[in-house]
Amino acid sequence: METTINETENQFFSNKKKGIDIKGKFVVGITQVAVLLIIAILFIILGIIVYEGREKFSWEFISSFPTDGMTKGGIFPALIGTFILVVVMSIAAVPFGTITAIYLTEYAKENSKIAAAVRFSIRTLAVVPSIIFGLFGLGFFIQFMGTGMDKAFNGGELHWGQPNILWASLTMSLLTLPVIIVSVEEALKTIPRELREASLALGATKWQTIKNVVFPGSVSGIMTGTILAVSRGAGEVAPILFTGAAYYLATLPKSLSDQFMNLGYHIYIMSTQSSDVEKTMPIQFATTLVLLILTLSLNLVAVIIRSRIRRRAK
Amino acid sequence: MKNIKIEVKDLSLYYGEKKALKEISLEIPRNKVTALIGPSGCGKSTFLRCINRMNDLIPDVKITGQMLVEGIDIYDKNVDVVNIRKKIGMVFQKSNPFPKSIYENIAYGPKINGIKDKNELDEIVETSLRQAAIWDEVKDRLGDSAMGLSGGQQQRLCIARTLAVSPDIILMDEPASALDPISTSKIEELVHELKEQYTIIIVTHNMQQAARTSDYTAFFYLGELIEIGKTNAIFTKPEQKQTEDYITGRFG
């Protein structure tokens, strides 16, 4: 008996040795090249940005206004503008997104047509090109809402019917809404059924259960969603192109009806609209570096929180 | 008749098309322990969850017949399910404390019922924990997370949490199936003490447990109630062949 087994084993191994599996090697090779290529591209991009931006990148660069027709100085107003944008955007999008997610996971019946329509809308919203959001913001918020507000409250005097932080933030919040909804939904689903049942069995109403048990358990999901949305919002330019971003402002915005400067838009301006593109190269790179650090670190935080949620789900 | 707490008449339950409970009729006596036994999937847990309307949460469930608690049909349109669940507590198979402190776990129910006074809550927390025989183990760390307790302690905490809303009836769905023998015997002792004040219905897989803890036993098989009677009688001379086969371990 033993010899038979050994013989088959030998045959099995020798067979494998004899024929060279060209097809297999080819597939493995292709995948390895692809992986290396992606890593290389990432490092080349990051490398160039860090290398070219390192000289200009300093505290002074971050904390001072542009000077000399934006060929010198820093990016302080663009940074602050981006900050205000994402804050106002979050104030609009986070509660709205959270409430939608709670409806979808907690209240909507499995075969509900409304929920299906909402889900379809969210998915569609997530793939709409960002420039469309920009145009929508211009048409809906500025021309319809803004002009309407001016007519109603200001006797037609132009105040809200023009690009400003509020409209840009609201436009951006539409873009980031799907990110928030999906994150919160994911977190809500990790709350075990047993905990909901425990609460209901004690005579809690559905709303009390959501408020006291489900919602506290999904705070981290709301945070992840918010951070991802903020990081997305900080990096997008197209939605604010027509709705509030300014080429250059000598002062920081004072109210929601003011225009603002923005990091992404600043890069675009510097690299295409500047009087001397060559001269502003270091500023462009350093600004890009700031934007990258901002979005990458936000994403990193989101990834960490999300992995904690996933661990809890198991 | 005064000593009947729950009267079930022709209760059937459908999951969509599938009939999971078939015309169940039985009476559950007051301040006694009634055990529901039967093989997995026989409908005993489903039946238990009918008593506090937990099955309401599952889509596509249809229930016919009557579930009279103190003479009131709890499936009547005018009955508020929230009040039903306050009067009929439930302890689950898997201990499910909230990820909150021990104190907050117990105070959860009373707080939902609108009790805000700190002294009153303190008192309820202590009484409930004492009743569930876990007070001495946790009295010095009420602020600690309930998740840090052992499995047996968690389950007794869940019992205390149920007692805190002062129910009349306590439903237990295999409360000791995930516990070690020592924790199990503590739960069983507890059941014994609690029946002075509460009507207890306990689902169990464990025949010895049913024999030890209960006064009455109901045997379920394939969604039907085969037999109900005094535990002594069921275990010594069951009337139905199926009950005997199950109890003697011939199937299940």
Interface residues (C-beta under 8 A of the other chain):
Chain A: K109 E110 P192 E194 L195 E197 A198 S199 L200 A201 L202 G203 A204 T205 Q208 N212 V213 G217
Chain B: N52 M54 L57 P59 V82 N83 R85 K86 G89 M90 F92 K94 N96 P97 F98 P99 Y108 G109 I112 N113 C158 R161 T162 V165
